[in-house]
Amino acid sequence: MNKQPVNLAQLLQRFERLNHVYFQYSQVELITKTADLVVCLDQNKFLRVVQNLVTNAVEAFDAGGGRIEITAEPLSEWVQVKISDNGPGIPEEIRDRFFEAFVTQEKQGGTGLGTAIAKSIGYSEIDAA
């Protein structure tokens, strides 16, 4: 782990800039809402988790695009980061296994590893600074 103090709002803005063309092409609106929070985290691993979850959401949208919202708020000694979207949701038949390796639902070219990787990095890797 390479944990360092990071401004979470700035990191999410960077994520948005890096993915701007992808979101534009996919007709997806990305909204980030976070206070000026400084957290201690491994930037690369955090961005990998966000990328995996956001990519899943984008791929689940119909051709008309959609909206993804990333919010972060302090919870005493922790920061809670939520990623939500207005897509179809996780199919009932895979909900219980969604974060297991190789679980996927009718996704072209998907390996079913994105959410398993996100889980392996884990929410406990981010600490309030």
Backbone atoms as SQL, in Angstrom:
CREATE TABLE atoms (id INTEGER PRIMARY KEY, chain TEXT, resi INTEGER, resn TEXT, atom TEXT, x REAL, y REAL, z REAL);
INSERT INTO atoms VALUES
  (1, 'A', 1, 'MET', 'N', 0.834, -1.185, 0.000),
  (2, 'A', 1, 'MET', 'CA', 0.000, 0.000, 0.000),
  (3, 'A', 1, 'MET', 'C', 0.871, 1.238, 0.000),
  (4, 'A', 2, 'ASN', 'N', 0.456, 2.198, -0.778),
  (5, 'A', 2, 'ASN', 'CA', 1.150, 3.480, -0.840),
  (6, 'A', 2, 'ASN', 'C', 0.177, 4.573, -0.397),
  (7, 'A', 3, 'LYS', 'N', -0.197, 4.550, 0.880),
  (8, 'A', 3, 'LYS', 'CA', -1.174, 5.505, 1.396),
  (9, 'A', 3, 'LYS', 'C', -0.534, 6.863, 1.625),
  (10, 'A', 4, 'GLN', 'N', -1.236, 7.879, 1.140),
  (11, 'A', 4, 'GLN', 'CA', -0.801, 9.256, 1.322),
  (12, 'A', 4, 'GLN', 'C', -2.033, 10.135, 1.510),
  (13, 'A', 5, 'PRO', 'N', -1.895, 11.269, 2.215),
  (14, 'A', 5, 'PRO', 'CA', -3.026, 12.197, 2.323),
  (15, 'A', 5, 'PRO', 'C', -3.385, 12.749, 0.941),
  (16, 'A', 6, 'VAL', 'N', -4.675, 12.710, 0.609),
  (17, 'A', 6, 'VAL', 'CA', -5.156, 13.137, -0.697),
  (18, 'A', 6, 'VAL', 'C', -6.449, 13.929, -0.512),
  (19, 'A', 7, 'ASN', 'N', -6.595, 14.997, -1.281),
  (20, 'A', 7, 'ASN', 'CA', -7.855, 15.724, -1.313),
  (21, 'A', 7, 'ASN', 'C', -8.808, 14.919, -2.198),
  (22, 'A', 8, 'LEU', 'N', -9.862, 14.390, -1.609),
  (23, 'A', 8, 'LEU', 'CA', -10.757, 13.481, -2.327),
  (24, 'A', 8, 'LEU', 'C', -11.507, 14.188, -3.451),
  (25, 'A', 9, 'ALA', 'N', -11.916, 15.427, -3.243),
  (26, 'A', 9, 'ALA', 'CA', -12.617, 16.169, -4.296),
  (27, 'A', 9, 'ALA', 'C', -11.710, 16.346, -5.509),
  (28, 'A', 10, 'GLN', 'N', -10.447, 16.669, -5.282),
  (29, 'A', 10, 'GLN', 'CA', -9.511, 16.847, -6.382),
  (30, 'A', 10, 'GLN', 'C', -9.238, 15.523, -7.097),
  (31, 'A', 11, 'LEU', 'N', -9.152, 14.436, -6.341),
  (32, 'A', 11, 'LEU', 'CA', -8.914, 13.127, -6.948),
  (33, 'A', 11, 'LEU', 'C', -10.094, 12.712, -7.832),
  (34, 'A', 12, 'LEU', 'N', -11.315, 12.968, -7.369),
  (35, 'A', 12, 'LEU', 'CA', -12.482, 12.624, -8.172),
  (36, 'A', 12, 'LEU', 'C', -12.600, 13.528, -9.397),
  (37, 'A', 13, 'GLN', 'N', -12.177, 14.781, -9.277),
  (38, 'A', 13, 'GLN', 'CA', -12.138, 15.661, -10.452),
  (39, 'A', 13, 'GLN', 'C', -11.135, 15.121, -11.475),
  (40, 'A', 14, 'ARG', 'N', -10.003, 14.633, -10.986),
  (41, 'A', 14, 'ARG', 'CA', -8.997, 14.030, -11.873),
  (42, 'A', 14, 'ARG', 'C', -9.579, 12.802, -12.580),
  (43, 'A', 15, 'PHE', 'N', -10.290, 11.962, -11.822),
  (44, 'A', 15, 'PHE', 'CA', -10.946, 10.791, -12.404),
  (45, 'A', 15, 'PHE', 'C', -11.904, 11.216, -13.515),
  (46, 'A', 16, 'GLU', 'N', -12.663, 12.274, -13.261),
  (47, 'A', 16, 'GLU', 'CA', -13.619, 12.766, -14.253),
  (48, 'A', 16, 'GLU', 'C', -12.903, 13.265, -15.514),
  (49, 'A', 17, 'ARG', 'N', -11.805, 13.985, -15.342),
  (50, 'A', 17, 'ARG', 'CA', -11.034, 14.470, -16.498),
  (51, 'A', 17, 'ARG', 'C', -10.451, 13.310, -17.305),
  (52, 'A', 18, 'LEU', 'N', -9.913, 12.313, -16.608),
  (53, 'A', 18, 'LEU', 'CA', -9.308, 11.165, -17.285),
  (54, 'A', 18, 'LEU', 'C', -10.332, 10.363, -18.090),
  (55, 'A', 19, 'ASN', 'N', -11.577, 10.401, -17.667),
  (56, 'A', 19, 'ASN', 'CA', -12.624, 9.602, -18.306),
  (57, 'A', 19, 'ASN', 'C', -13.615, 10.430, -19.115),
  (58, 'A', 20, 'HIS', 'N', -13.315, 11.692, -19.307),
  (59, 'A', 20, 'HIS', 'CA', -14.250, 12.601, -19.977),
  (60, 'A', 20, 'HIS', 'C', -14.702, 12.079, -21.347),
  (61, 'A', 21, 'VAL', 'N', -13.773, 11.670, -22.168),
  (62, 'A', 21, 'VAL', 'CA', -14.110, 11.185, -23.514),
  (63, 'A', 21, 'VAL', 'C', -14.960, 9.919, -23.422),
  (64, 'A', 22, 'TYR', 'N', -14.621, 9.015, -22.513),
  (65, 'A', 22, 'TYR', 'CA', -15.389, 7.776, -22.310),
  (66, 'A', 22, 'TYR', 'C', -16.831, 8.092, -21.941),
  (67, 'A', 23, 'PHE', 'N', -17.014, 9.030, -21.006),
  (68, 'A', 23, 'PHE', 'CA', -18.370, 9.387, -20.587),
  (69, 'A', 23, 'PHE', 'C', -19.128, 10.070, -21.714),
  (70, 'A', 24, 'GLN', 'N', -18.451, 10.935, -22.435),
  (71, 'A', 24, 'GLN', 'CA', -19.084, 11.634, -23.549),
  (72, 'A', 24, 'GLN', 'C', -19.516, 10.630, -24.622),
  (73, 'A', 25, 'TYR', 'N', -18.631, 9.736, -25.000),
  (74, 'A', 25, 'TYR', 'CA', -18.933, 8.713, -26.003),
  (75, 'A', 25, 'TYR', 'C', -20.101, 7.824, -25.547),
  (76, 'A', 26, 'SER', 'N', -20.123, 7.499, -24.261),
  (77, 'A', 26, 'SER', 'CA', -21.154, 6.613, -23.713),
  (78, 'A', 26, 'SER', 'C', -22.438, 7.353, -23.367),
  (79, 'A', 27, 'GLN', 'N', -22.453, 8.652, -23.561),
  (80, 'A', 27, 'GLN', 'CA', -23.594, 9.508, -23.219),
  (81, 'A', 27, 'GLN', 'C', -23.968, 9.366, -21.747),
  (82, 'A', 28, 'VAL', 'N', -22.950, 9.404, -20.909),
  (83, 'A', 28, 'VAL', 'CA', -23.141, 9.265, -19.472),
  (84, 'A', 28, 'VAL', 'C', -22.756, 10.567, -18.788),
  (85, 'A', 29, 'GLU', 'N', -23.622, 11.000, -17.911),
  (86, 'A', 29, 'GLU', 'CA', -23.345, 12.186, -17.103),
  (87, 'A', 29, 'GLU', 'C', -22.756, 11.715, -15.769),
  (88, 'A', 30, 'LEU', 'N', -21.581, 12.220, -15.436),
  (89, 'A', 30, 'LEU', 'CA', -20.960, 11.892, -14.153),
  (90, 'A', 30, 'LEU', 'C', -21.073, 13.106, -13.250),
  (91, 'A', 31, 'ILE', 'N', -21.604, 12.891, -12.062),
  (92, 'A', 31, 'ILE', 'CA', -21.750, 13.946, -11.068),
  (93, 'A', 31, 'ILE', 'C', -20.958, 13.537, -9.840),
  (94, 'A', 32, 'THR', 'N', -20.089, 14.417, -9.372),
  (95, 'A', 32, 'THR', 'CA', -19.363, 14.154, -8.127),
  (96, 'A', 32, 'THR', 'C', -19.758, 15.204, -7.106),
  (97, 'A', 33, 'LYS', 'N', -20.038, 14.733, -5.900),
  (98, 'A', 33, 'LYS', 'CA', -20.407, 15.618, -4.801),
  (99, 'A', 33, 'LYS', 'C', -19.581, 15.223, -3.583),
  (100, 'A', 34, 'THR', 'N', -18.668, 16.090, -3.218),
  (101, 'A', 34, 'THR', 'CA', -17.879, 15.821, -2.029),
  (102, 'A', 34, 'THR', 'C', -17.386, 17.135, -1.446),
  (103, 'A', 35, 'ALA', 'N', -17.292, 17.146, -0.157),
  (104, 'A', 35, 'ALA', 'CA', -16.716, 18.293, 0.527),
  (105, 'A', 35, 'ALA', 'C', -15.200, 18.256, 0.327),
  (106, 'A', 36, 'ASP', 'N', -14.542, 19.254, 0.797),
  (107, 'A', 36, 'ASP', 'CA', -13.090, 19.343, 0.688),
  (108, 'A', 36, 'ASP', 'C', -12.483, 18.423, 1.756),
  (109, 'A', 37, 'LEU', 'N', -12.486, 17.126, 1.486),
  (110, 'A', 37, 'LEU', 'CA', -12.033, 16.117, 2.443),
  (111, 'A', 37, 'LEU', 'C', -10.627, 15.649, 2.110),
  (112, 'A', 38, 'VAL', 'N', -9.801, 15.538, 3.128),
  (113, 'A', 38, 'VAL', 'CA', -8.474, 14.953, 2.954),
  (114, 'A', 38, 'VAL', 'C', -8.502, 13.583, 3.613),
  (115, 'A', 39, 'VAL', 'N', -8.165, 12.562, 2.816),
  (116, 'A', 39, 'VAL', 'CA', -8.147, 11.185, 3.299),
  (117, 'A', 39, 'VAL', 'C', -6.786, 10.575, 3.011),
  (118, 'A', 40, 'CYS', 'N', -6.467, 9.548, 3.756),
  (119, 'A', 40, 'CYS', 'CA', -5.207, 8.842, 3.544),
  (120, 'A', 40, 'CYS', 'C', -5.537, 7.553, 2.793),
  (121, 'A', 41, 'LEU', 'N', -5.067, 7.487, 1.536),
  (122, 'A', 41, 'LEU', 'CA', -5.384, 6.314, 0.713),
  (123, 'A', 41, 'LEU', 'C', -4.322, 6.107, -0.354),
  (124, 'A', 42, 'ASP', 'N', -4.373, 4.951, -0.955),
  (125, 'A', 42, 'ASP', 'CA', -3.540, 4.636, -2.106),
  (126, 'A', 42, 'ASP', 'C', -4.330, 5.097, -3.337),
  (127, 'A', 43, 'GLN', 'N', -3.888, 6.189, -3.958),
  (128, 'A', 43, 'GLN', 'CA', -4.625, 6.785, -5.075),
  (129, 'A', 43, 'GLN', 'C', -4.890, 5.803, -6.205),
  (130, 'A', 44, 'ASN', 'N', -3.889, 5.055, -6.587),
  (131, 'A', 44, 'ASN', 'CA', -4.045, 4.124, -7.707),
  (132, 'A', 44, 'ASN', 'C', -5.072, 3.043, -7.411),
  (133, 'A', 45, 'LYS', 'N', -5.042, 2.511, -6.210),
  (134, 'A', 45, 'LYS', 'CA', -5.994, 1.450, -5.861),
  (135, 'A', 45, 'LYS', 'C', -7.407, 2.019, -5.739),
  (136, 'A', 46, 'PHE', 'N', -7.517, 3.199, -5.157),
  (137, 'A', 46, 'PHE', 'CA', -8.823, 3.834, -5.047),
  (138, 'A', 46, 'PHE', 'C', -9.411, 4.096, -6.435),
  (139, 'A', 47, 'LEU', 'N', -8.597, 4.653, -7.329),
  (140, 'A', 47, 'LEU', 'CA', -9.071, 4.940, -8.685),
  (141, 'A', 47, 'LEU', 'C', -9.438, 3.657, -9.421),
  (142, 'A', 48, 'ARG', 'N', -8.743, 2.581, -9.144),
  (143, 'A', 48, 'ARG', 'CA', -9.070, 1.288, -9.778),
  (144, 'A', 48, 'ARG', 'C', -10.442, 0.797, -9.327),
  (145, 'A', 49, 'VAL', 'N', -10.730, 0.943, -8.040),
  (146, 'A', 49, 'VAL', 'CA', -12.043, 0.549, -7.525),
  (147, 'A', 49, 'VAL', 'C', -13.132, 1.386, -8.187),
  (148, 'A', 50, 'VAL', 'N', -12.941, 2.705, -8.188),
  (149, 'A', 50, 'VAL', 'CA', -13.939, 3.593, -8.785),
  (150, 'A', 50, 'VAL', 'C', -14.110, 3.277, -10.269),
  (151, 'A', 51, 'GLN', 'N', -13.006, 3.082, -10.979),
  (152, 'A', 51, 'GLN', 'CA', -13.078, 2.780, -12.415),
  (153, 'A', 51, 'GLN', 'C', -13.851, 1.489, -12.662),
  (154, 'A', 52, 'ASN', 'N', -13.572, 0.456, -11.901),
  (155, 'A', 52, 'ASN', 'CA', -14.265, -0.825, -12.086),
  (156, 'A', 52, 'ASN', 'C', -15.765, -0.690, -11.848),
  (157, 'A', 53, 'LEU', 'N', -16.155, -0.011, -10.785),
  (158, 'A', 53, 'LEU', 'CA', -17.574, 0.123, -10.468),
  (159, 'A', 53, 'LEU', 'C', -18.289, 1.027, -11.468),
  (160, 'A', 54, 'VAL', 'N', -17.656, 2.119, -11.859),
  (161, 'A', 54, 'VAL', 'CA', -18.257, 3.034, -12.819),
  (162, 'A', 54, 'VAL', 'C', -18.370, 2.374, -14.193),
  (163, 'A', 55, 'THR', 'N', -17.349, 1.635, -14.592),
  (164, 'A', 55, 'THR', 'CA', -17.399, 0.938, -15.879),
  (165, 'A', 55, 'THR', 'C', -18.548, -0.062, -15.904),
  (166, 'A', 56, 'ASN', 'N', -18.761, -0.780, -14.809),
  (167, 'A', 56, 'ASN', 'CA', -19.896, -1.704, -14.736),
  (168, 'A', 56, 'ASN', 'C', -21.208, -0.961, -14.950),
  (169, 'A', 57, 'ALA', 'N', -21.330, 0.202, -14.321),
  (170, 'A', 57, 'ALA', 'CA', -22.559, 0.985, -14.459),
  (171, 'A', 57, 'ALA', 'C', -22.748, 1.443, -15.901),
  (172, 'A', 58, 'VAL', 'N', -21.698, 1.965, -16.512),
  (173, 'A', 58, 'VAL', 'CA', -21.785, 2.437, -17.901),
  (174, 'A', 58, 'VAL', 'C', -22.189, 1.297, -18.824),
  (175, 'A', 59, 'GLU', 'N', -21.593, 0.134, -18.648),
  (176, 'A', 59, 'GLU', 'CA', -21.887, -1.004, -19.513),
  (177, 'A', 59, 'GLU', 'C', -23.306, -1.539, -19.325),
  (178, 'A', 60, 'ALA', 'N', -23.905, -1.255, -18.180),
  (179, 'A', 60, 'ALA', 'CA', -25.258, -1.736, -17.920),
  (180, 'A', 60, 'ALA', 'C', -26.331, -0.804, -18.495),
  (181, 'A', 61, 'PHE', 'N', -25.960, 0.438, -18.811),
  (182, 'A', 61, 'PHE', 'CA', -26.924, 1.376, -19.381),
  (183, 'A', 61, 'PHE', 'C', -27.339, 0.933, -20.776),
  (184, 'A', 62, 'ASP', 'N', -28.573, 1.274, -21.132),
  (185, 'A', 62, 'ASP', 'CA', -29.008, 1.088, -22.507),
  (186, 'A', 62, 'ASP', 'C', -28.255, 2.082, -23.378),
  (187, 'A', 63, 'ALA', 'N', -28.398, 1.973, -24.661),
  (188, 'A', 63, 'ALA', 'CA', -27.676, 2.825, -25.607),
  (189, 'A', 63, 'ALA', 'C', -27.908, 4.316, -25.356),
  (190, 'A', 64, 'GLY', 'N', -28.977, 4.677, -24.665),
  (191, 'A', 64, 'GLY', 'CA', -29.295, 6.084, -24.420),
  (192, 'A', 64, 'GLY', 'C', -28.473, 6.742, -23.343),
  (193, 'A', 65, 'GLY', 'N', -27.543, 6.037, -22.733),
  (194, 'A', 65, 'GLY', 'CA', -26.712, 6.628, -21.693),
  (195, 'A', 65, 'GLY', 'C', -27.408, 6.625, -20.346),
  (196, 'A', 66, 'GLY', 'N', -26.866, 7.412, -19.427),
  (197, 'A', 66, 'GLY', 'CA', -27.418, 7.455, -18.088),
  (198, 'A', 66, 'GLY', 'C', -26.669, 8.442, -17.219),
  (199, 'A', 67, 'ARG', 'N', -26.890, 8.311, -15.916),
  (200, 'A', 67, 'ARG', 'CA', -26.281, 9.228, -14.960),
  (201, 'A', 67, 'ARG', 'C', -25.645, 8.432, -13.818),
  (202, 'A', 68, 'ILE', 'N', -24.410, 8.798, -13.474),
  (203, 'A', 68, 'ILE', 'CA', -23.694, 8.183, -12.358),
  (204, 'A', 68, 'ILE', 'C', -23.340, 9.292, -11.383),
  (205, 'A', 69, 'GLU', 'N', -23.550, 9.028, -10.109),
  (206, 'A', 69, 'GLU', 'CA', -23.241, 10.010, -9.074),
  (207, 'A', 69, 'GLU', 'C', -22.272, 9.396, -8.062),
  (208, 'A', 70, 'ILE', 'N', -21.197, 10.117, -7.796),
  (209, 'A', 70, 'ILE', 'CA', -20.239, 9.698, -6.772),
  (210, 'A', 70, 'ILE', 'C', -20.290, 10.744, -5.667),
  (211, 'A', 71, 'THR', 'N', -20.590, 10.302, -4.455),
  (212, 'A', 71, 'THR', 'CA', -20.633, 11.207, -3.316),
  (213, 'A', 71, 'THR', 'C', -19.673, 10.707, -2.241),
  (214, 'A', 72, 'ALA', 'N', -19.165, 11.638, -1.480),
  (215, 'A', 72, 'ALA', 'CA', -18.299, 11.291, -0.343),
  (216, 'A', 72, 'ALA', 'C', -18.673, 12.195, 0.816),
  (217, 'A', 73, 'GLU', 'N', -18.824, 11.576, 1.981),
  (218, 'A', 73, 'GLU', 'CA', -19.169, 12.352, 3.171),
  (219, 'A', 73, 'GLU', 'C', -18.479, 11.760, 4.389),
  (220, 'A', 74, 'PRO', 'N', -18.099, 12.635, 5.312),
  (221, 'A', 74, 'PRO', 'CA', -17.430, 12.144, 6.520),
  (222, 'A', 74, 'PRO', 'C', -18.419, 11.443, 7.453),
  (223, 'A', 75, 'LEU', 'N', -17.961, 10.352, 8.043),
  (224, 'A', 75, 'LEU', 'CA', -18.721, 9.620, 9.060),
  (225, 'A', 75, 'LEU', 'C', -17.785, 9.384, 10.231),
  (226, 'A', 76, 'SER', 'N', -17.788, 10.252, 11.177),
  (227, 'A', 76, 'SER', 'CA', -16.861, 10.291, 12.318),
  (228, 'A', 76, 'SER', 'C', -15.420, 10.106, 11.851),
  (229, 'A', 77, 'GLU', 'N', -14.804, 8.957, 12.062),
  (230, 'A', 77, 'GLU', 'CA', -13.401, 8.758, 11.678),
  (231, 'A', 77, 'GLU', 'C', -13.243, 8.223, 10.262),
  (232, 'A', 78, 'TRP', 'N', -14.311, 8.010, 9.548),
  (233, 'A', 78, 'TRP', 'CA', -14.287, 7.425, 8.214),
  (234, 'A', 78, 'TRP', 'C', -14.857, 8.388, 7.189),
  (235, 'A', 79, 'VAL', 'N', -14.667, 8.059, 5.943),
  (236, 'A', 79, 'VAL', 'CA', -15.313, 8.759, 4.839),
  (237, 'A', 79, 'VAL', 'C', -16.071, 7.710, 4.048),
  (238, 'A', 80, 'GLN', 'N', -17.356, 7.980, 3.818),
  (239, 'A', 80, 'GLN', 'CA', -18.179, 7.051, 3.053),
  (240, 'A', 80, 'GLN', 'C', -18.266, 7.548, 1.618),
  (241, 'A', 81, 'VAL', 'N', -17.860, 6.695, 0.687),
  (242, 'A', 81, 'VAL', 'CA', -17.938, 7.007, -0.739),
  (243, 'A', 81, 'VAL', 'C', -19.038, 6.123, -1.328),
  (244, 'A', 82, 'LYS', 'N', -19.993, 6.767, -2.000),
  (245, 'A', 82, 'LYS', 'CA', -21.097, 6.041, -2.623),
  (246, 'A', 82, 'LYS', 'C', -21.072, 6.285, -4.119),
  (247, 'A', 83, 'ILE', 'N', -21.305, 5.222, -4.862),
  (248, 'A', 83, 'ILE', 'CA', -21.437, 5.315, -6.313),
  (249, 'A', 83, 'ILE', 'C', -22.824, 4.783, -6.644),
  (250, 'A', 84, 'SER', 'N', -23.639, 5.640, -7.245),
  (251, 'A', 84, 'SER', 'CA', -24.996, 5.231, -7.609),
  (252, 'A', 84, 'SER', 'C', -25.267, 5.634, -9.055),
  (253, 'A', 85, 'ASP', 'N', -26.271, 4.998, -9.653),
  (254, 'A', 85, 'ASP', 'CA', -26.611, 5.315, -11.035),
  (255, 'A', 85, 'ASP', 'C', -28.099, 5.102, -11.243),
  (256, 'A', 86, 'ASN', 'N', -28.580, 5.538, -12.390),
  (257, 'A', 86, 'ASN', 'CA', -29.997, 5.361, -12.714),
  (258, 'A', 86, 'ASN', 'C', -30.200, 4.232, -13.731),
  (259, 'A', 87, 'GLY', 'N', -29.298, 3.276, -13.708),
  (260, 'A', 87, 'GLY', 'CA', -29.371, 2.129, -14.613),
  (261, 'A', 87, 'GLY', 'C', -30.333, 1.068, -14.114),
  (262, 'A', 88, 'PRO', 'N', -30.308, -0.084, -14.745),
  (263, 'A', 88, 'PRO', 'CA', -31.260, -1.144, -14.434),
  (264, 'A', 88, 'PRO', 'C', -31.004, -1.865, -13.110),
  (265, 'A', 89, 'GLY', 'N', -29.863, -1.659, -12.506),
  (266, 'A', 89, 'GLY', 'CA', -29.549, -2.334, -11.249),
  (267, 'A', 89, 'GLY', 'C', -28.895, -3.681, -11.487),
  (268, 'A', 90, 'ILE', 'N', -28.507, -4.304, -10.400),
  (269, 'A', 90, 'ILE', 'CA', -27.844, -5.610, -10.465),
  (270, 'A', 90, 'ILE', 'C', -28.928, -6.673, -10.599),
  (271, 'A', 91, 'PRO', 'N', -28.831, -7.537, -11.596),
  (272, 'A', 91, 'PRO', 'CA', -29.843, -8.577, -11.768),
  (273, 'A', 91, 'PRO', 'C', -29.981, -9.431, -10.499),
  (274, 'A', 92, 'GLU', 'N', -31.201, -9.728, -10.171),
  (275, 'A', 92, 'GLU', 'CA', -31.525, -10.499, -8.962),
  (276, 'A', 92, 'GLU', 'C', -30.722, -11.794, -8.870),
  (277, 'A', 93, 'GLU', 'N', -30.551, -12.489, -10.012),
  (278, 'A', 93, 'GLU', 'CA', -29.899, -13.802, -9.985),
  (279, 'A', 93, 'GLU', 'C', -28.409, -13.761, -9.639),
  (280, 'A', 94, 'ILE', 'N', -27.774, -12.578, -9.685),
  (281, 'A', 94, 'ILE', 'CA', -26.347, -12.528, -9.327),
  (282, 'A', 94, 'ILE', 'C', -26.067, -11.616, -8.122),
  (283, 'A', 95, 'ARG', 'N', -27.086, -11.023, -7.524),
  (284, 'A', 95, 'ARG', 'CA', -26.867, -10.082, -6.412),
  (285, 'A', 95, 'ARG', 'C', -26.056, -10.672, -5.269),
  (286, 'A', 96, 'ASP', 'N', -26.353, -11.880, -4.876),
  (287, 'A', 96, 'ASP', 'CA', -25.659, -12.500, -3.737),
  (288, 'A', 96, 'ASP', 'C', -24.202, -12.819, -4.055),
  (289, 'A', 97, 'ARG', 'N', -23.862, -12.916, -5.338),
  (290, 'A', 97, 'ARG', 'CA', -22.509, -13.291, -5.745),
  (291, 'A', 97, 'ARG', 'C', -21.791, -12.176, -6.510),
  (292, 'A', 98, 'PHE', 'N', -22.338, -10.983, -6.506),
  (293, 'A', 98, 'PHE', 'CA', -21.862, -9.886, -7.348),
  (294, 'A', 98, 'PHE', 'C', -20.372, -9.579, -7.186),
  (295, 'A', 99, 'PHE', 'N', -19.840, -9.726, -5.986),
  (296, 'A', 99, 'PHE', 'CA', -18.435, -9.394, -5.742),
  (297, 'A', 99, 'PHE', 'C', -17.514, -10.621, -5.811),
  (298, 'A', 100, 'GLU', 'N', -18.027, -11.738, -6.280),
  (299, 'A', 100, 'GLU', 'CA', -17.203, -12.929, -6.472),
  (300, 'A', 100, 'GLU', 'C', -16.547, -12.880, -7.848),
  (301, 'A', 101, 'ALA', 'N', -15.387, -13.514, -7.951),
  (302, 'A', 101, 'ALA', 'CA', -14.676, -13.564, -9.234),
  (303, 'A', 101, 'ALA', 'C', -15.487, -14.334, -10.267),
  (304, 'A', 102, 'PHE', 'N', -15.424, -13.856, -11.498),
  (305, 'A', 102, 'PHE', 'CA', -16.012, -14.472, -12.681),
  (306, 'A', 102, 'PHE', 'C', -17.531, -14.444, -12.717),
  (307, 'A', 103, 'VAL', 'N', -18.154, -13.621, -11.869),
  (308, 'A', 103, 'VAL', 'CA', -19.601, -13.459, -11.919),
  (309, 'A', 103, 'VAL', 'C', -19.897, -12.291, -12.850),
  (310, 'A', 104, 'THR', 'N', -20.669, -12.566, -13.882),
  (311, 'A', 104, 'THR', 'CA', -21.037, -11.522, -14.849),
  (312, 'A', 104, 'THR', 'C', -22.416, -11.847, -15.393),
  (313, 'A', 105, 'GLN', 'N', -23.042, -10.853, -15.998),
  (314, 'A', 105, 'GLN', 'CA', -24.388, -11.052, -16.525),
  (315, 'A', 105, 'GLN', 'C', -24.484, -10.482, -17.929),
  (316, 'A', 106, 'GLU', 'N', -24.421, -11.342, -18.926),
  (317, 'A', 106, 'GLU', 'CA', -24.639, -10.968, -20.321),
  (318, 'A', 106, 'GLU', 'C', -23.847, -9.722, -20.738),
  (319, 'A', 107, 'LYS', 'N', -22.612, -9.630, -20.351),
  (320, 'A', 107, 'LYS', 'CA', -21.790, -8.470, -20.685),
  (321, 'A', 107, 'LYS', 'C', -20.773, -8.877, -21.732),
  (322, 'A', 108, 'GLN', 'N', -20.743, -8.146, -22.839),
  (323, 'A', 108, 'GLN', 'CA', -19.806, -8.429, -23.909),
  (324, 'A', 108, 'GLN', 'C', -18.375, -8.151, -23.454),
  (325, 'A', 109, 'GLY', 'N', -17.514, -9.130, -23.538),
  (326, 'A', 109, 'GLY', 'CA', -16.104, -8.939, -23.236),
  (327, 'A', 109, 'GLY', 'C', -15.771, -8.838, -21.763),
  (328, 'A', 110, 'GLY', 'N', -16.737, -8.993, -20.890),
  (329, 'A', 110, 'GLY', 'CA', -16.471, -8.901, -19.459),
  (330, 'A', 110, 'GLY', 'C', -15.882, -10.183, -18.913),
  (331, 'A', 111, 'THR', 'N', -15.019, -10.046, -17.910),
  (332, 'A', 111, 'THR', 'CA', -14.412, -11.226, -17.287),
  (333, 'A', 111, 'THR', 'C', -15.072, -11.578, -15.958),
  (334, 'A', 112, 'GLY', 'N', -15.811, -10.627, -15.392),
  (335, 'A', 112, 'GLY', 'CA', -16.396, -10.860, -14.084),
  (336, 'A', 112, 'GLY', 'C', -15.394, -10.638, -12.968),
  (337, 'A', 113, 'LEU', 'N', -14.319, -9.925, -13.244),
  (338, 'A', 113, 'LEU', 'CA', -13.289, -9.690, -12.227),
  (339, 'A', 113, 'LEU', 'C', -13.321, -8.282, -11.628),
  (340, 'A', 114, 'GLY', 'N', -13.989, -7.342, -12.275),
  (341, 'A', 114, 'GLY', 'CA', -13.963, -5.947, -11.830),
  (342, 'A', 114, 'GLY', 'C', -14.418, -5.744, -10.395),
  (343, 'A', 115, 'THR', 'N', -15.564, -6.302, -10.036),
  (344, 'A', 115, 'THR', 'CA', -16.060, -6.112, -8.674),
  (345, 'A', 115, 'THR', 'C', -15.278, -6.963, -7.669),
  (346, 'A', 116, 'ALA', 'N', -14.785, -8.113, -8.101),
  (347, 'A', 116, 'ALA', 'CA', -13.956, -8.932, -7.207),
  (348, 'A', 116, 'ALA', 'C', -12.665, -8.190, -6.868),
  (349, 'A', 117, 'ILE', 'N', -12.077, -7.522, -7.850),
  (350, 'A', 117, 'ILE', 'CA', -10.871, -6.717, -7.601),
  (351, 'A', 117, 'ILE', 'C', -11.204, -5.569, -6.666),
  (352, 'A', 118, 'ALA', 'N', -12.335, -4.904, -6.904),
  (353, 'A', 118, 'ALA', 'CA', -12.747, -3.796, -6.037),
  (354, 'A', 118, 'ALA', 'C', -12.892, -4.274, -4.595),
  (355, 'A', 119, 'LYS', 'N', -13.503, -5.428, -4.421),
  (356, 'A', 119, 'LYS', 'CA', -13.682, -5.968, -3.067),
  (357, 'A', 119, 'LYS', 'C', -12.344, -6.333, -2.435),
  (358, 'A', 120, 'SER', 'N', -11.427, -6.881, -3.226),
  (359, 'A', 120, 'SER', 'CA', -10.134, -7.295, -2.670),
  (360, 'A', 120, 'SER', 'C', -9.315, -6.103, -2.197),
  (361, 'A', 121, 'ILE', 'N', -9.489, -4.970, -2.857),
  (362, 'A', 121, 'ILE', 'CA', -8.795, -3.752, -2.409),
  (363, 'A', 121, 'ILE', 'C', -9.394, -3.300, -1.088),
  (364, 'A', 122, 'GLY', 'N', -10.716, -3.362, -0.997),
  (365, 'A', 122, 'GLY', 'CA', -11.401, -3.196, 0.268),
  (366, 'A', 122, 'GLY', 'C', -11.632, -1.774, 0.723),
  (367, 'A', 123, 'TYR', 'N', -12.752, -1.605, 1.403),
  (368, 'A', 123, 'TYR', 'CA', -13.116, -0.297, 1.929),
  (369, 'A', 123, 'TYR', 'C', -12.240, 0.108, 3.101),
  (370, 'A', 124, 'SER', 'N', -11.629, -0.836, 3.770),
  (371, 'A', 124, 'SER', 'CA', -10.818, -0.496, 4.938),
  (372, 'A', 124, 'SER', 'C', -9.467, 0.103, 4.567),
  (373, 'A', 125, 'GLU', 'N', -9.174, 0.156, 3.279),
  (374, 'A', 125, 'GLU', 'CA', -7.887, 0.707, 2.848),
  (375, 'A', 125, 'GLU', 'C', -7.872, 2.218, 2.844),
  (376, 'A', 126, 'ILE', 'N', -9.038, 2.837, 3.094),
  (377, 'A', 126, 'ILE', 'CA', -9.132, 4.295, 3.079),
  (378, 'A', 126, 'ILE', 'C', -9.394, 4.754, 4.506),
  (379, 'A', 127, 'ASP', 'N', -8.535, 5.593, 5.024),
  (380, 'A', 127, 'ASP', 'CA', -8.674, 6.119, 6.369),
  (381, 'A', 127, 'ASP', 'C', -8.815, 7.629, 6.319),
  (382, 'A', 128, 'ALA', 'N', -9.567, 8.183, 7.232),
  (383, 'A', 128, 'ALA', 'CA', -9.642, 9.647, 7.327),
  (384, 'A', 128, 'ALA', 'C', -8.275, 10.157, 7.775),
  (385, 'A', 129, 'ALA', 'N', -7.819, 11.214, 7.158),
  (386, 'A', 129, 'ALA', 'CA', -6.493, 11.770, 7.488),
  (387, 'A', 129, 'ALA', 'C', -6.583, 12.673, 8.695);
